[in-house]
Amino acid sequence: MNEEIEFILDSAKEAMNNAIEHLIKELRTIRAGKATPSMLSNVMVDYYGSQTPLSQVANVNTPDPRTISVQPWEKNMLQPIEKAIQIANLGFNPMNNGDIIMINVPPLTEERRIGLAKQAKAEAEHAKVGIRNARKDANNEIKKTDISDDLKKDAEASVQSLTDTFVKQIDEKLAVKEVEIMKV
């Protein structure tokens, strides 16, 4: 296969990999019953005037499956961290005891589990859209090349095969996450 086509296929593969990585990151933030530090990964804290990820201003742990503890590295950051967790609208009620912030993660109701499963499906669909966009871009680039029609058809078939592989990966990751969410 010619170099130009290989470059187009590599670019498409990279874009599709990025879509998968983004999906994995998003699925990690969707709660699935037990508490994990990644549930707070999107929380941004006002740290001396700049928005900083929570993990850079505090130690986030899970002492047990229903509790998240946030221990700031500077005591004066307790209030800003507590406020940031509330603003993040994650459905958590942080409790500040003067040294550490404790968050009790309530058990999921059936209704909430169904909502989270829908959220996971929506994230998977976003990833599929990203993969389809990468396929479209690759196919457009292939059409612009100065190669024979047969080579173009082969290259487009390779792009479609890549697309099918990545969509299958998304479906598998979604299925695992749905099982995790729905498990009581």
N, C-alpha and C positions, 0 to 999 in steps of 0.2 A: 504494500500500500504506500502511496506517496506521502512525503513528509508533511505536506500541508494538511492532508486528511488526518494524519496521526495527531497533529497539533490540535485540530478541531475536536477530535474525539477526546483527547486528554483534557482540553478545556471544559468540555461538556461533563466529563467524569468528575472533574474537580468541583464544578458548580453543583452537581448532583450530590457529591459527598458533603458539601457545605450545607445543603438542604437537610440531609440526614443528621448531621451534627447539630444543626439548629433544632431539629425536632427532638433529638435526645435531650438537649438542654431544656427545652420547654416542657417535655414530659417529666423531667426530674422535678420541676417546680410544682407539678400537679400532685396534690396530696393523695396518698393511698393508704389511709388508715393509721399508720404509725408515724411518729414524729421523726423528721430528719433535718439536719442543719440546712440542707439545700432549699427547704421551704422558705427560708428567709434570704435566699441568694439575690432576689431582685430588690431588696430593701436598701434604699439610699439614705444616708444620714448626713445632716448638715454639720460638717466638721470644719469649724472655723471659717465659715462662709463658702465652702465648696461642697458639692454633693459627692459623697464618698461611699463605696459599698460597705455594708455593715461588717463584712468579714475583715475589712482593713482597719476597723476601729475597735473591734471586740472579738472575744473568743466565743464561738457558738458551738454548743454541745447538746447532746441528748442523753441525760442521765438515765432515762427510762423511756419506754415506747410512747408514753403520753405526755412527755415534758421536754421543752426546749429551754436551755439556760443560755443567757447572753451575759457574758462578763466583760464589761468595757475595760480597756487598758488604762483609761483615765477616768477617775471617779466623776468628774464634772460632765461626762458624756452620757450619764444615765438618763437624764430627762430628754435630750435630743434623740437618743436611741429609742426610748419608749414612744415618743411622739412619731418618729419615722415608721415604727412598726404599726402604729394605729393608722397613719396616713396611707400606708401600703394597702390597706383594705383587704387583708388576708383572712379576716374573720377571727382574728386572735385578740385576746384581751391580756396584754402584758401586765405583770405585777412586779413593781419595783420595791425591793426590800432594803434599799440603801446601799447594797454592795453588788447586787446581781439582779438581772431581770429574768423572771421565770414566766414561761408561757405554757399553760395547760392546753393541750391539743384535745378538744372534745372528740369523742367517737363519732364517726360519720353516720348520718341517718341514711336510709335507703334512697330517699329523694335526693340527698346531697351526692350520694355515690353515682346516681344516674346523671346528675348534672356534670359531675367531674368526668364521667365517661364521654359525655357529649363534648366537653371541652377538649378532651384528648383526641376525639375524632376530628374536631375542627383544626387542631394543630397538625394532625396527620394530613388533612386535606390541604392545608397551607404548604406543607412540604411537597405534596404531590404537584401542586401548582408550580412550585419552584422547579421541580424536576421537568415538568412539561415545558416550562419556559426555556430551560437549558436545552431541551430537545429541539424546540422551535428555533432557537438561536443557532444551534449546530447545523440544523438542516438548511437554514438560510445561508450560512457560511459555505456549506457544501455546494449549494446551487450557484454561488458566485465564483467557484473555482474553475480553472481551465483544464478540466479532465473529461474523459469520455463519459457518456451517459451510463454505461455499465458500471464504471467505478463509482459514479455518483450514487447509483442505486445500491451498490454494495455498502457504501459508506452510510447511507441513510438506514439501511438494514442494521448496521452495527450500532448506530445511534438508538434505533428502536429497541434493540436487544439490551443495550445499557439501561434505557428507560424502564423496560420491563423488570430488569434485575433490581433497580433501585425502588421501584414502586412495590415490588414484592417485599423488600426489606422494611419499607414503611408499614405495610400491612402486618408483618410479623411483629414489629415493635409495638404497634397499636394493640394487637391482640394480647401481648404480654402485659401491657399497661392496663388494659381493660380487666383482665383477670385479677391483677393486683388491686385495682380499685374496687371491684365488686366483691372481693373476698372479705368476709366478716371476721 
